[in-house]
Amino acid sequence: MLVTGASSGIGEELAWQLSQAGAKLTLSARRTELLENLAQRITASGKPRPLVVQCDVTQDRDLQKAVAETVRQRGKLDVAIANAGFGVVGPLKQLSLEDYRRQFETNVFGVLRTIYAALPEIEKNKGNIAIVGSVSGWASSPGASPYAMSKFAVRALANSVTPELRLSAVKVTLISPGFVASDIRRVDNQGIFHEHAKDPIPSWLVMPAEKAARQMLRAIARGKREAIITGHGKALVFLERFMPWVLRAVGRKVAAGRGGYRQEAKSGD
């Protein structure tokens, strides 16, 4: 089982819960020191040590290496969770084409690289592919167009490939969380993590990663097509589907009320 972006937040919690259920894991991310810390914590809990592979999802060969190493040491790969991602935010006039490219390189092409690298093995084992998207892929907001665009693209990808891959008995689950406790809102537009940055989202609105991961893993195990995580996430999706004018009106007020936008703020997880 391969988890990308396993060094913190949702990816870390997914890996931890999977390890406690006895899964044989491959942990991948750019920050290998954090992966090693997680691997040691898993080992200390009495579970098998996971493989740790440094992996940047913007690099083709990194994912191929992660899959090859998994198959070499584990014998097979039957589940891949494409979790790695970050958020580029800010008003249109303060962003550049390069900002949008950087966002898509990780959040969209990174997901595609994960799927392409893992799919041959997943097909052999009639396994699962899980894609971590966002409710921002349903309802976009002012000041977050790069992030929302990337998540809309990921949702379109999942909707298109799910019936295609069903023909090979491969199940695809799109995970669309709202605000979940993670580091994403402490990563700037360059993809750089700021340890002491304050989360701009009120704590009462943020779902603990432990609870969110349980719901995500349950959806993957059941082969659900999509799982909306968090109550406010479900409410936003409902409004977008059945009362979109409400969100448009809110968006106009939000845009009018913002004289500026801090690039450290993030729209959703």
Disulfide bonds with the S-S distance in Angstrom:
none
